[in-house]
Amino acid sequence: MCNFYAARAENATLWDAEGKEYIDFAGGIAVLNTGHCHPRVKAAIAKQLDQFTHTAYQIVPYESYVALAERINAIVPISGLKKTAFFTTGVEAIENAVKIARSHTGRSGIVAFTGSFHGRTLLGMGLTGKVTPYKLSFGPMPNDIFHVPFPTVTQDVSVADSLKALDLLFQSDIDPKSVAAIIIEPVQGEGGFNITPPELMTALRLLCDEHGILLIADEVQTGFARTGKLFAMEHHSVEPDIMCIAKSLAGGMPISGVVGRAEVMDSPSAGGLGGTYAGNPLSVAAAHAVLDIIEDEKLCERANQLGQKLMNRLNTLRGGCPAIADVRGLGSMVALEINDPSTGVPDAARVKQIQDKAIEQGLILLSCGVYGNVLRFLYPLTIPDEQFDRALDILANTLTT
Protein backbone atom coordinates (compact mmCIF):
# COMPACT_ATOMS: atom_id res chain seq x y z
CA MET A 1 0.00 0.00 0.00
CA CYS A 2 2.75 2.44 0.96
CA ASN A 3 5.41 3.67 -1.45
CA PHE A 4 8.16 3.68 1.18
CA TYR A 5 10.08 1.13 3.25
CA ALA A 6 10.02 0.90 7.03
CA ALA A 7 13.32 1.50 8.81
CA ARG A 8 12.25 1.53 12.47
CA ALA A 9 9.20 2.02 14.64
CA GLU A 10 8.25 2.77 18.25
CA ASN A 11 4.77 2.72 19.77
CA ALA A 12 2.56 4.58 17.24
CA THR A 13 5.39 6.09 15.22
CA LEU A 14 7.04 4.62 12.14
CA TRP A 15 10.05 6.03 10.29
CA ASP A 16 10.81 5.20 6.66
CA ALA A 17 14.22 4.54 5.11
CA GLU A 18 14.60 8.25 4.30
CA GLY A 19 13.83 9.35 7.83
CA LYS A 20 10.26 10.58 7.30
CA GLU A 21 7.98 10.09 10.30
CA TYR A 22 4.47 8.61 10.16
CA ILE A 23 1.71 8.11 12.70
CA ASP A 24 0.62 4.50 12.32
CA PHE A 25 -3.16 4.09 12.32
CA ALA A 26 -2.86 0.69 10.60
CA GLY A 27 -1.09 -1.21 13.37
CA GLY A 28 0.13 -3.96 11.06
CA ILE A 29 -3.57 -4.67 10.34
CA ALA A 30 -4.76 -4.80 13.95
CA VAL A 31 -1.66 -6.56 15.28
CA LEU A 32 -0.17 -3.76 17.37
CA ASN A 33 -2.71 -2.89 20.05
CA THR A 34 0.30 -2.58 22.38
CA GLY A 35 2.29 -0.58 19.83
CA HIS A 36 5.52 -1.15 17.96
CA CYS A 37 8.38 -2.56 20.03
CA HIS A 38 6.84 -2.26 23.48
CA PRO A 39 9.78 -2.51 25.92
CA ARG A 40 8.15 -5.34 27.87
CA VAL A 41 7.52 -7.36 24.70
CA LYS A 42 11.12 -6.82 23.58
CA ALA A 43 12.44 -7.92 26.98
CA ALA A 44 10.29 -11.06 26.97
CA ILE A 45 11.49 -12.06 23.51
CA ALA A 46 15.13 -11.37 24.41
CA LYS A 47 14.88 -13.50 27.54
CA GLN A 48 13.39 -16.42 25.60
CA LEU A 49 15.98 -15.98 22.84
CA ASP A 50 18.68 -16.80 25.37
CA GLN A 51 16.94 -20.07 26.26
CA PHE A 52 15.73 -21.66 23.00
CA THR A 53 13.90 -20.58 19.85
CA HIS A 54 12.19 -23.76 18.67
CA THR A 55 11.53 -27.37 19.55
CA ALA A 56 8.16 -27.97 17.82
CA TYR A 57 5.78 -28.15 20.76
CA GLN A 58 4.24 -31.47 19.71
CA ILE A 59 7.74 -33.02 19.80
CA VAL A 60 9.28 -31.40 22.87
CA PRO A 61 6.80 -29.33 24.93
CA TYR A 62 7.62 -26.30 27.09
CA GLU A 63 5.96 -24.85 30.16
CA SER A 64 5.36 -21.36 28.76
CA TYR A 65 2.95 -22.74 26.13
CA VAL A 66 0.91 -24.50 28.83
CA ALA A 67 0.93 -21.40 31.03
CA LEU A 68 -0.31 -19.23 28.15
CA ALA A 69 -3.09 -21.71 27.37
CA GLU A 70 -4.12 -21.63 31.03
CA ARG A 71 -4.20 -17.82 30.95
CA ILE A 72 -6.34 -17.79 27.80
CA ASN A 73 -8.71 -20.39 29.27
CA ALA A 74 -9.17 -18.20 32.33
CA ILE A 75 -10.10 -14.99 30.43
CA VAL A 76 -12.19 -16.03 27.42
CA PRO A 77 -15.99 -15.57 27.69
CA ILE A 78 -16.76 -19.30 27.55
CA SER A 79 -18.03 -21.03 30.69
CA GLY A 80 -17.09 -24.47 31.96
CA LEU A 81 -13.97 -26.46 31.19
CA LYS A 82 -11.96 -25.06 28.26
CA LYS A 83 -8.91 -26.00 26.24
CA THR A 84 -6.63 -23.94 23.99
CA ALA A 85 -4.35 -24.92 21.12
CA PHE A 86 -1.89 -22.50 19.50
CA PHE A 87 -1.01 -22.10 15.84
CA THR A 88 0.81 -19.45 13.81
CA THR A 89 -1.58 -17.38 11.67
CA GLY A 90 -5.17 -16.21 11.99
CA VAL A 91 -6.36 -18.33 9.11
CA GLU A 92 -4.73 -21.39 10.69
CA ALA A 93 -6.88 -20.77 13.74
CA ILE A 94 -9.97 -20.51 11.50
CA GLU A 95 -9.17 -23.70 9.59
CA ASN A 96 -8.47 -25.64 12.77
CA ALA A 97 -11.69 -24.37 14.35
CA VAL A 98 -13.59 -25.73 11.34
CA LYS A 99 -11.72 -29.05 11.60
CA ILE A 100 -12.59 -29.29 15.29
CA ALA A 101 -16.25 -28.46 14.63
CA ARG A 102 -16.51 -31.04 11.87
CA SER A 103 -14.79 -33.67 13.98
CA HIS A 104 -17.03 -33.00 16.98
CA THR A 105 -20.35 -32.95 15.10
CA GLY A 106 -19.63 -35.45 12.32
CA ARG A 107 -21.07 -32.87 9.91
CA SER A 108 -19.49 -30.88 7.10
CA GLY A 109 -21.61 -27.78 6.46
CA ILE A 110 -20.37 -24.34 7.54
CA VAL A 111 -22.44 -21.14 7.46
CA ALA A 112 -20.69 -17.76 7.20
CA PHE A 113 -21.80 -14.21 6.41
CA THR A 114 -21.53 -11.80 3.52
CA GLY A 115 -18.80 -9.23 4.10
CA SER A 116 -16.90 -11.58 6.39
CA PHE A 117 -13.15 -12.10 6.20
CA HIS A 118 -11.66 -15.36 7.48
CA GLY A 119 -8.33 -15.55 5.65
CA ARG A 120 -6.62 -16.22 2.34
CA THR A 121 -6.04 -19.99 2.31
CA LEU A 122 -8.44 -22.08 0.24
CA LEU A 123 -10.79 -22.77 3.14
CA GLY A 124 -10.36 -19.20 4.40
CA MET A 125 -11.29 -17.84 0.97
CA GLY A 126 -14.32 -20.08 0.86
CA LEU A 127 -15.53 -18.75 4.20
CA THR A 128 -14.78 -15.12 3.31
CA GLY A 129 -17.79 -13.19 2.04
CA LYS A 130 -16.02 -10.87 -0.38
CA VAL A 131 -14.93 -11.69 -3.92
CA THR A 132 -12.42 -9.00 -4.87
CA PRO A 133 -9.55 -9.41 -4.26
CA TYR A 134 -9.76 -12.51 -2.08
CA LYS A 135 -11.51 -14.99 -4.38
CA LEU A 136 -10.85 -13.43 -7.76
CA SER A 137 -9.30 -16.02 -10.15
CA PHE A 138 -8.63 -18.51 -7.33
CA GLY A 139 -11.61 -20.85 -7.76
CA PRO A 140 -13.17 -23.28 -7.44
CA MET A 141 -14.04 -22.72 -3.79
CA PRO A 142 -14.51 -25.52 -1.22
CA ASN A 143 -17.87 -27.27 -0.95
CA ASP A 144 -20.38 -27.17 1.91
CA ILE A 145 -19.83 -23.48 2.72
CA PHE A 146 -22.87 -21.19 2.64
CA HIS A 147 -23.31 -17.46 3.13
CA VAL A 148 -26.20 -15.42 4.46
CA PRO A 149 -26.48 -11.61 4.49
CA PHE A 150 -24.91 -9.75 7.40
CA PRO A 151 -27.14 -7.00 8.84
CA THR A 152 -25.86 -3.55 7.86
CA VAL A 153 -27.85 -0.32 8.08
CA THR A 154 -26.13 1.32 5.12
CA GLN A 155 -27.02 -1.66 2.91
CA ASP A 156 -30.59 -1.88 4.24
CA VAL A 157 -30.14 -5.39 5.64
CA SER A 158 -31.84 -5.97 8.99
CA VAL A 159 -31.43 -8.71 11.57
CA ALA A 160 -34.82 -10.03 10.45
CA ASP A 161 -33.51 -10.18 6.87
CA SER A 162 -30.46 -12.18 7.99
CA LEU A 163 -32.51 -14.64 10.00
CA LYS A 164 -35.03 -15.03 7.18
CA ALA A 165 -32.17 -15.80 4.78
CA LEU A 166 -30.77 -18.34 7.24
CA ASP A 167 -34.15 -20.04 7.51
CA LEU A 168 -34.44 -20.09 3.71
CA LEU A 169 -30.94 -21.58 3.49
CA PHE A 170 -32.00 -24.39 5.83
CA GLN A 171 -35.06 -25.01 3.66
CA SER A 172 -33.42 -24.82 0.25
CA ASP A 173 -29.70 -25.65 0.40
CA ILE A 174 -28.67 -27.59 3.51
CA ASP A 175 -30.45 -29.38 6.34
CA PRO A 176 -29.43 -27.70 9.63
CA LYS A 177 -28.68 -31.19 10.94
CA SER A 178 -25.87 -31.29 8.36
CA VAL A 179 -24.32 -28.01 9.55
CA ALA A 180 -21.25 -28.30 11.77
CA ALA A 181 -20.84 -24.63 12.64
CA ILE A 182 -21.89 -21.05 12.09
CA ILE A 183 -18.88 -18.71 12.06
CA ILE A 184 -19.22 -14.99 12.71
CA GLU A 185 -17.06 -11.98 13.55
CA PRO A 186 -18.47 -10.01 16.52
CA VAL A 187 -17.37 -6.98 14.51
CA GLN A 188 -16.61 -7.55 10.85
CA GLY A 189 -13.05 -6.54 10.04
CA GLU A 190 -12.42 -6.39 6.32
CA GLY A 191 -16.20 -6.21 5.80
CA GLY A 192 -16.34 -2.66 7.11
CA PHE A 193 -16.28 -2.77 10.93
CA ASN A 194 -19.96 -3.71 10.96
CA ILE A 195 -21.00 -4.57 14.51
CA THR A 196 -22.97 -7.78 15.05
CA PRO A 197 -26.27 -6.76 16.66
CA PRO A 198 -26.86 -8.48 20.03
CA GLU A 199 -30.24 -9.78 18.84
CA LEU A 200 -28.55 -11.58 15.93
CA MET A 201 -25.92 -13.21 18.16
CA THR A 202 -28.64 -14.31 20.59
CA ALA A 203 -30.75 -15.76 17.76
CA LEU A 204 -27.74 -17.64 16.37
CA ARG A 205 -27.04 -19.15 19.78
CA LEU A 206 -30.64 -20.37 20.01
CA LEU A 207 -30.51 -21.82 16.49
CA CYS A 208 -27.23 -23.57 17.21
CA ASP A 209 -28.60 -25.07 20.41
CA GLU A 210 -31.76 -26.21 18.63
CA HIS A 211 -29.94 -27.98 15.81
CA GLY A 212 -26.73 -29.14 17.50
CA ILE A 213 -24.61 -26.62 15.58
CA LEU A 214 -21.44 -25.08 17.05
CA LEU A 215 -21.06 -21.29 17.17
CA ILE A 216 -17.56 -20.09 16.23
CA ALA A 217 -16.56 -16.51 17.08
CA ASP A 218 -13.77 -15.17 14.88
CA GLU A 219 -12.01 -12.77 17.27
CA VAL A 220 -8.83 -12.57 15.20
CA GLN A 221 -9.22 -8.81 14.65
CA THR A 222 -11.54 -7.90 17.54
CA GLY A 223 -9.56 -9.50 20.34
CA PHE A 224 -7.23 -8.15 23.01
CA ALA A 225 -8.85 -4.86 24.08
CA ARG A 226 -9.63 -3.36 20.66
CA THR A 227 -13.38 -3.11 21.28
CA GLY A 228 -13.10 -1.82 24.84
CA LYS A 229 -13.28 -5.30 26.33
CA LEU A 230 -10.66 -8.01 26.18
CA PHE A 231 -12.84 -9.89 23.68
CA ALA A 232 -15.75 -8.55 21.65
CA MET A 233 -17.96 -11.50 22.66
CA GLU A 234 -18.02 -9.95 26.13
CA HIS A 235 -20.41 -7.38 24.68
CA HIS A 236 -22.94 -10.18 24.17
CA SER A 237 -25.08 -12.12 26.62
CA VAL A 238 -24.41 -15.46 24.92
CA GLU A 239 -21.26 -17.52 24.52
CA PRO A 240 -19.61 -19.20 21.54
CA ASP A 241 -18.49 -22.82 21.60
CA ILE A 242 -15.17 -21.99 19.92
CA MET A 243 -13.16 -18.77 19.60
CA CYS A 244 -10.34 -17.96 17.19
CA ILE A 245 -7.65 -15.53 18.33
CA ALA A 246 -4.51 -14.06 16.72
CA LYS A 247 -3.20 -10.65 15.57
CA SER A 248 -2.67 -8.50 18.71
CA LEU A 249 -2.09 -11.51 20.97
CA ALA A 250 1.70 -11.17 20.72
CA GLY A 251 2.58 -7.58 19.79
CA GLY A 252 3.76 -8.37 16.27
CA MET A 253 5.03 -11.91 16.76
CA PRO A 254 3.15 -14.61 14.79
CA ILE A 255 0.85 -16.71 16.94
CA SER A 256 -2.81 -17.66 16.84
CA GLY A 257 -5.06 -19.90 18.86
CA VAL A 258 -8.30 -21.82 19.07
CA VAL A 259 -10.04 -22.00 22.43
CA GLY A 260 -13.28 -23.78 23.15
CA ARG A 261 -15.29 -26.07 25.35
CA ALA A 262 -13.07 -28.96 26.40
CA GLU A 263 -15.32 -31.71 25.06
CA VAL A 264 -15.35 -29.95 21.67
CA MET A 265 -11.61 -29.31 21.57
CA ASP A 266 -10.86 -32.94 22.45
CA SER A 267 -12.72 -34.27 19.40
CA PRO A 268 -9.89 -34.53 16.82
CA SER A 269 -7.65 -37.56 17.05
CA ALA A 270 -4.04 -37.28 18.21
CA GLY A 271 -1.94 -35.60 15.53
CA GLY A 272 -4.98 -34.12 13.80
CA LEU A 273 -4.05 -30.61 14.87
CA GLY A 274 -0.67 -28.94 15.00
CA GLY A 275 2.02 -27.33 12.90
CA THR A 276 5.78 -27.08 12.90
CA TYR A 277 5.85 -23.52 14.25
CA ALA A 278 2.59 -23.69 16.20
CA GLY A 279 3.00 -21.92 19.54
CA ASN A 280 6.55 -20.76 18.78
CA PRO A 281 8.34 -20.05 22.09
CA LEU A 282 9.35 -16.49 21.13
CA SER A 283 5.75 -15.69 20.23
CA VAL A 284 4.48 -17.33 23.40
CA ALA A 285 6.84 -15.18 25.48
CA ALA A 286 5.62 -12.06 23.68
CA ALA A 287 1.99 -13.07 24.28
CA HIS A 288 2.57 -13.37 28.03
CA ALA A 289 3.99 -9.85 28.01
CA VAL A 290 1.06 -8.50 25.97
CA LEU A 291 -1.50 -9.88 28.42
CA ASP A 292 0.41 -8.23 31.26
CA ILE A 293 0.55 -4.90 29.39
CA ILE A 294 -3.18 -4.92 28.60
CA GLU A 295 -3.98 -5.41 32.28
CA ASP A 296 -1.33 -3.13 33.80
CA GLU A 297 -1.84 -0.24 31.35
CA LYS A 298 -5.65 -0.61 31.40
CA LEU A 299 -5.90 -0.81 27.63
CA CYS A 300 -9.57 -1.80 27.60
CA GLU A 301 -10.43 1.49 29.28
CA ARG A 302 -7.99 3.27 26.99
CA ALA A 303 -9.69 1.78 23.93
CA ASN A 304 -13.03 3.20 25.05
CA GLN A 305 -11.56 6.65 25.73
CA LEU A 306 -9.73 6.92 22.41
CA GLY A 307 -12.61 5.46 20.42
CA GLN A 308 -15.09 7.91 21.90
CA LYS A 309 -12.78 10.85 21.18
CA LEU A 310 -12.36 9.68 17.57
CA MET A 311 -16.08 9.17 17.02
CA ASN A 312 -16.90 12.57 18.54
CA ARG A 313 -14.42 14.25 16.20
CA LEU A 314 -15.72 12.41 13.15
CA ASN A 315 -19.31 13.29 13.98
CA THR A 316 -18.43 16.98 14.30
CA LEU A 317 -16.99 16.82 10.77
CA ARG A 318 -20.17 15.49 9.18
CA GLY A 319 -21.58 18.95 8.52
CA GLY A 320 -18.52 19.97 6.52
CA CYS A 321 -18.12 16.63 4.75
CA PRO A 322 -21.40 15.42 3.23
CA ALA A 323 -19.60 12.31 1.90
CA ILE A 324 -19.63 10.86 5.43
CA ALA A 325 -22.41 8.26 5.34
CA ASP A 326 -21.86 6.66 8.72
CA VAL A 327 -19.63 6.74 11.79
CA ARG A 328 -19.74 3.58 13.90
CA GLY A 329 -17.61 1.82 16.40
CA LEU A 330 -17.19 -0.38 19.43
CA GLY A 331 -14.41 0.83 21.70
CA SER A 332 -11.52 1.69 19.39
CA MET A 333 -12.79 -0.44 16.52
CA VAL A 334 -14.11 2.61 14.66
CA ALA A 335 -15.18 2.97 11.03
CA LEU A 336 -15.95 5.92 8.76
CA GLU A 337 -18.11 5.07 5.73
CA ILE A 338 -17.85 7.29 2.66
CA ASN A 339 -20.53 7.56 -0.07
CA ASP A 340 -21.01 9.92 -2.99
CA PRO A 341 -23.22 12.63 -1.43
CA SER A 342 -25.21 13.17 -4.63
CA THR A 343 -26.03 9.53 -5.36
CA GLY A 344 -25.49 7.69 -2.07
CA VAL A 345 -23.28 5.19 -3.94
CA PRO A 346 -20.26 3.81 -2.05
CA ASP A 347 -17.23 5.94 -2.97
CA ALA A 348 -14.05 3.86 -2.86
CA ALA A 349 -12.23 6.43 -5.00
CA ARG A 350 -12.81 9.13 -2.39
CA VAL A 351 -11.49 6.82 0.33
CA LYS A 352 -8.32 6.26 -1.70
CA GLN A 353 -7.90 10.03 -2.08
CA ILE A 354 -8.26 10.48 1.68
CA GLN A 355 -5.66 7.77 2.29
CA ASP A 356 -3.23 9.39 -0.17
CA LYS A 357 -3.65 12.84 1.40
CA ALA A 358 -3.17 11.38 4.86
CA ILE A 359 0.03 9.57 3.86
CA GLU A 360 1.41 12.82 2.43
CA GLN A 361 0.78 14.45 5.82
CA GLY A 362 2.29 11.55 7.77
CA LEU A 363 -0.74 9.45 8.73
CA ILE A 364 -1.19 5.82 7.66
CA LEU A 365 -4.84 4.78 7.23
CA LEU A 366 -6.47 1.53 6.10
CA SER A 367 -9.62 1.00 4.07
CA CYS A 368 -12.10 -1.88 4.21
CA GLY A 369 -15.69 -2.74 3.33
CA VAL A 370 -17.33 -4.88 0.67
CA TYR A 371 -17.25 -1.84 -1.63
CA GLY A 372 -13.92 -0.48 -0.38
CA ASN A 373 -15.60 2.70 0.87
CA VAL A 374 -14.81 2.49 4.59
CA LEU A 375 -11.87 3.87 6.53
CA ARG A 376 -10.92 1.83 9.62
CA PHE A 377 -8.74 2.97 12.47
CA LEU A 378 -6.30 0.55 14.09
CA TYR A 379 -3.95 2.80 16.06
CA PRO A 380 -2.01 1.34 19.00
CA LEU A 381 -4.01 1.73 22.18
CA THR A 382 -0.78 2.93 23.78
CA ILE A 383 -0.57 6.03 21.52
CA PRO A 384 0.20 9.26 23.45
CA ASP A 385 -2.67 11.76 23.67
CA GLU A 386 -0.79 14.54 21.91
CA GLN A 387 0.07 12.31 18.97
CA PHE A 388 -3.49 11.01 18.78
CA ASP A 389 -4.83 14.58 18.64
CA ARG A 390 -2.32 15.44 15.90
CA ALA A 391 -3.51 12.43 13.89
CA LEU A 392 -7.13 13.55 14.25
CA ASP A 393 -6.17 17.00 12.95
CA ILE A 394 -4.58 15.40 9.89
CA LEU A 395 -7.66 13.24 9.38
CA ALA A 396 -9.95 16.26 9.64
CA ASN A 397 -7.87 18.11 7.08
CA THR A 398 -8.08 15.25 4.59
CA LEU A 399 -11.87 15.04 4.98
CA THR A 400 -12.69 18.74 4.67
CA THR A 401 -10.29 19.89 1.93
C-alpha positions in Angstrom: 0.0 0.0 0.0 2.8 2.4 1.0 5.4 3.7 -1.5 8.2 3.7 1.2 10.1 1.1 3.2 10.0 0.9 7.0 13.3 1.5 8.8 12.2 1.5 12.5 9.2 2.0 14.6 8.2 2.8 18.2 4.8 2.7 19.8 2.6 4.6 17.2 5.4 6.1 15.2 7.0 4.6 12.1 10.0 6.0 10.3 10.8 5.2 6.7 14.2 4.5 5.1 14.6 8.2 4.3 13.8 9.4 7.8 10.3 10.6 7.3 8.0 10.1 10.3 4.5 8.6 10.2 1.7 8.1 12.7 0.6 4.5 12.3 -3.2 4.1 12.3 -2.9 0.7 10.6 -1.1 -1.2 13.4 0.1 -4.0 11.1 -3.6 -4.7 10.3 -4.8 -4.8 14.0 -1.7 -6.6 15.3 -0.2 -3.8 17.4 -2.7 -2.9 20.1 0.3 -2.6 22.4 2.3 -0.6 19.8 5.5 -1.1 18.0 8.4 -2.6 20.0 6.8 -2.3 23.5 9.8 -2.5 25.9 8.2 -5.3 27.9 7.5 -7.4 24.7 11.1 -6.8 23.6 12.4 -7.9 27.0 10.3 -11.1 27.0 11.5 -12.1 23.5 15.1 -11.4 24.4 14.9 -13.5 27.5 13.4 -16.4 25.6 16.0 -16.0 22.8 18.7 -16.8 25.4 16.9 -20.1 26.3 15.7 -21.7 23.0 13.9 -20.6 19.8 12.2 -23.8 18.7 11.5 -27.4 19.5 8.2 -28.0 17.8 5.8 -28.2 20.8 4.2 -31.5 19.7 7.7 -33.0 19.8 9.3 -31.4 22.9 6.8 -29.3 24.9 7.6 -26.3 27.1 6.0 -24.9 30.2 5.4 -21.4 28.8 2.9 -22.7 26.1 0.9 -24.5 28.8 0.9 -21.4 31.0 -0.3 -19.2 28.2 -3.1 -21.7 27.4 -4.1 -21.6 31.0 -4.2 -17.8 30.9 -6.3 -17.8 27.8 -8.7 -20.4 29.3 -9.2 -18.2 32.3 -10.1 -15.0 30.4 -12.2 -16.0 27.4 -16.0 -15.6 27.7 -16.8 -19.3 27.6 -18.0 -21.0 30.7 -17.1 -24.5 32.0 -14.0 -26.5 31.2 -12.0 -25.1 28.3 -8.9 -26.0 26.2 -6.6 -23.9 24.0 -4.4 -24.9 21.1 -1.9 -22.5 19.5 -1.0 -22.1 15.8 0.8 -19.4 13.8 -1.6 -17.4 11.7 -5.2 -16.2 12.0 -6.4 -18.3 9.1 -4.7 -21.4 10.7 -6.9 -20.8 13.7 -10.0 -20.5 11.5 -9.2 -23.7 9.6 -8.5 -25.6 12.8 -11.7 -24.4 14.3 -13.6 -25.7 11.3 -11.7 -29.1 11.6 -12.6 -29.3 15.3 -16.3 -28.5 14.6 -16.5 -31.0 11.9 -14.8 -33.7 14.0 -17.0 -33.0 17.0 -20.3 -33.0 15.1 -19.6 -35.5 12.3 -21.1 -32.9 9.9 -19.5 -30.9 7.1 -21.6 -27.8 6.5 -20.4 -24.3 7.5 -22.4 -21.1 7.5 -20.7 -17.8 7.2 -21.8 -14.2 6.4 -21.5 -11.8 3.5 -18.8 -9.2 4.1 -16.9 -11.6 6.4 -13.1 -12.1 6.2 -11.7 -15.4 7.5 -8.3 -15.6 5.6 -6.6 -16.2 2.3 -6.0 -20.0 2.3 -8.4 -22.1 0.2 -10.8 -22.8 3.1 -10.4 -19.2 4.4 -11.3 -17.8 1.0 -14.3 -20.1 0.9 -15.5 -18.7 4.2 -14.8 -15.1 3.3 -17.8 -13.2 2.0 -16.0 -10.9 -0.4 -14.9 -11.7 -3.9 -12.4 -9.0 -4.9 -9.5 -9.4 -4.3 -9.8 -12.5 -2.1 -11.5 -15.0 -4.4 -10.8 -13.4 -7.8 -9.3 -16.0 -10.2 -8.6 -18.5 -7.3 -11.6 -20.9 -7.8 -13.2 -23.3 -7.4 -14.0 -22.7 -3.8 -14.5 -25.5 -1.2 -17.9 -27.3 -1.0 -20.4 -27.2 1.9 -19.8 -23.5 2.7 -22.9 -21.2 2.6 -23.3 -17.5 3.1 -26.2 -15.4 4.5 -26.5 -11.6 4.5 -24.9 -9.8 7.4 -27.1 -7.0 8.8 -25.9 -3.6 7.9 -27.8 -0.3 8.1 -26.1 1.3 5.1 -27.0 -1.7 2.9 -30.6 -1.9 4.2 -30.1 -5.4 5.6 -31.8 -6.0 9.0 -31.4 -8.7 11.6 -34.8 -10.0 10.5 -33.5 -10.2 6.9 -30.5 -12.2 8.0 -32.5 -14.6 10.0 -35.0 -15.0 7.2 -32.2 -15.8 4.8 -30.8 -18.3 7.2 -34.2 -20.0 7.5 -34.4 -20.1 3.7 -30.9 -21.6 3.5 -32.0 -24.4 5.8 -35.1 -25.0 3.7 -33.4 -24.8 0.3 -29.7 -25.7 0.4 -28.7 -27.6 3.5 -30.4 -29.4 6.3 -29.4 -27.7 9.6 -28.7 -31.2 10.9 -25.9 -31.3 8.4 -24.3 -28.0 9.5 -21.3 -28.3 11.8 -20.8 -24.6 12.6 -21.9 -21.1 12.1 -18.9 -18.7 12.1 -19.2 -15.0 12.7 -17.1 -12.0 13.6 -18.5 -10.0 16.5 -17.4 -7.0 14.5 -16.6 -7.5 10.8 -13.0 -6.5 10.0 -12.4 -6.4 6.3 -16.2 -6.2 5.8 -16.3 -2.7 7.1 -16.3 -2.8 10.9 -20.0 -3.7 11.0 -21.0 -4.6 14.5 -23.0 -7.8 15.0 -26.3 -6.8 16.7 -26.9 -8.5 20.0 -30.2 -9.8 18.8 -28.5 -11.6 15.9 -25.9 -13.2 18.2 -28.6 -14.3 20.6 -30.8 -15.8 17.8 -27.7 -17.6 16.4 -27.0 -19.2 19.8 -30.6 -20.4 20.0 -30.5 -21.8 16.5 -27.2 -23.6 17.2 -28.6 -25.1 20.4 -31.8 -26.2 18.6 -29.9 -28.0 15.8 -26.7 -29.1 17.5 -24.6 -26.6 15.6 -21.4 -25.1 17.0 -21.1 -21.3 17.2 -17.6 -20.1 16.2 -16.6 -16.5 17.1 -13.8 -15.2 14.9 -12.0 -12.8 17.3 -8.8 -12.6 15.2 -9.2 -8.8 14.7 -11.5 -7.9 17.5 -9.6 -9.5 20.3 -7.2 -8.1 23.0 -8.8 -4.9 24.1 -9.6 -3.4 20.7 -13.4 -3.1 21.3 -13.1 -1.8 24.8 -13.3 -5.3 26.3 -10.7 -8.0 26.2 -12.8 -9.9 23.7 -15.8 -8.6 21.7 -18.0 -11.5 22.7 -18.0 -10.0 26.1 -20.4 -7.4 24.7 -22.9 -10.2 24.2 -25.1 -12.1 26.6 -24.4 -15.5 24.9 -21.3 -17.5 24.5 -19.6 -19.2 21.5 -18.5 -22.8 21.6 -15.2 -22.0 19.9 -13.2 -18.8 19.6 -10.3 -18.0 17.2 -7.6 -15.5 18.3 -4.5 -14.1 16.7 -3.2 -10.6 15.6 -2.7 -8.5 18.7 -2.1 -11.5 21.0 1.7 -11.2 20.7 2.6 -7.6 19.8 3.8 -8.4 16.3 5.0 -11.9 16.8 3.2 -14.6 14.8 0.8 -16.7 16.9 -2.8 -17.7 16.8 -5.1 -19.9 18.9 -8.3 -21.8 19.1 -10.0 -22.0 22.4 -13.3 -23.8 23.2 -15.3 -26.1 25.4 -13.1 -29.0 26.4 -15.3 -31.7 25.1 -15.4 -29.9 21.7 -11.6 -29.3 21.6 -10.9 -32.9 22.5 -12.7 -34.3 19.4 -9.9 -34.5 16.8 -7.6 -37.6 17.0 -4.0 -37.3 18.2 -1.9 -35.6 15.5 -5.0 -34.1 13.8 -4.0 -30.6 14.9 -0.7 -28.9 15.0 2.0 -27.3 12.9 5.8 -27.1 12.9 5.9 -23.5 14.2 2.6 -23.7 16.2 3.0 -21.9 19.5 6.5 -20.8 18.8 8.3 -20.1 22.1 9.3 -16.5 21.1 5.7 -15.7 20.2 4.5 -17.3 23.4 6.8 -15.2 25.5 5.6 -12.1 23.7 2.0 -13.1 24.3 2.6 -13.4 28.0 4.0 -9.9 28.0 1.1 -8.5 26.0 -1.5 -9.9 28.4 0.4 -8.2 31.3 0.5 -4.9 29.4 -3.2 -4.9 28.6 -4.0 -5.4 32.3 -1.3 -3.1 33.8 -1.8 -0.2 31.3 -5.7 -0.6 31.4 -5.9 -0.8 27.6 -9.6 -1.8 27.6 -10.4 1.5 29.3 -8.0 3.3 27.0 -9.7 1.8 23.9 -13.0 3.2 25.0 -11.6 6.6 25.7 -9.7 6.9 22.4 -12.6 5.5 20.4 -15.1 7.9 21.9 -12.8 10.8 21.2 -12.4 9.7 17.6 -16.1 9.2 17.0 -16.9 12.6 18.5 -14.4 14.3 16.2 -15.7 12.4 13.1 -19.3 13.3 14.0 -18.4 17.0 14.3 -17.0 16.8 10.8 -20.2 15.5 9.2 -21.6 18.9 8.5 -18.5 20.0 6.5 -18.1 16.6 4.8 -21.4 15.4 3.2 -19.6 12.3 1.9 -19.6 10.9 5.4 -22.4 8.3 5.3 -21.9 6.7 8.7 -19.6 6.7 11.8 -19.7 3.6 13.9 -17.6 1.8 16.4 -17.2 -0.4 19.4 -14.4 0.8 21.7 -11.5 1.7 19.4 -12.8 -0.4 16.5 -14.1 2.6 14.7 -15.2 3.0 11.0 -16.0 5.9 8.8 -18.1 5.1 5.7 -17.8 7.3 2.7 -20.5 7.6 -0.1 -21.0 9.9 -3.0 -23.2 12.6 -1.4 -25.2 13.2 -4.6 -26.0 9.5 -5.4 -25.5 7.7 -2.1 -23.3 5.2 -3.9 -20.3 3.8 -2.0 -17.2 5.9 -3.0 -14.1 3.9 -2.9 -12.2 6.4 -5.0 -12.8 9.1 -2.4 -11.5 6.8 0.3 -8.3 6.3 -1.7 -7.9 10.0 -2.1 -8.3 10.5 1.7 -5.7 7.8 2.3 -3.2 9.4 -0.2 -3.6 12.8 1.4 -3.2 11.4 4.9 0.0 9.6 3.9 1.4 12.8 2.4 0.8 14.4 5.8 2.3 11.6 7.8 -0.7 9.5 8.7 -1.2 5.8 7.7 -4.8 4.8 7.2 -6.5 1.5 6.1 -9.6 1.0 4.1 -12.1 -1.9 4.2 -15.7 -2.7 3.3 -17.3 -4.9 0.7 -17.3 -1.8 -1.6 -13.9 -0.5 -0.4 -15.6 2.7 0.9 -14.8 2.5 4.6 -11.9 3.9 6.5 -10.9 1.8 9.6 -8.7 3.0 12.5 -6.3 0.6 14.1 -4.0 2.8 16.1 -2.0 1.3 19.0 -4.0 1.7 22.2 -0.8 2.9 23.8 -0.6 6.0 21.5 0.2 9.3 23.5 -2.7 11.8 23.7 -0.8 14.5 21.9 0.1 12.3 19.0 -3.5 11.0 18.8 -4.8 14.6 18.6 -2.3 15.4 15.9 -3.5 12.4 13.9 -7.1 13.6 14.3 -6.2 17.0 13.0 -4.6 15.4 9.9 -7.7 13.2 9.4 -10.0 16.3 9.6 -7.9 18.1 7.1 -8.1 15.2 4.6 -11.9 15.0 5.0 -12.7 18.7 4.7 -10.3 19.9 1.9 
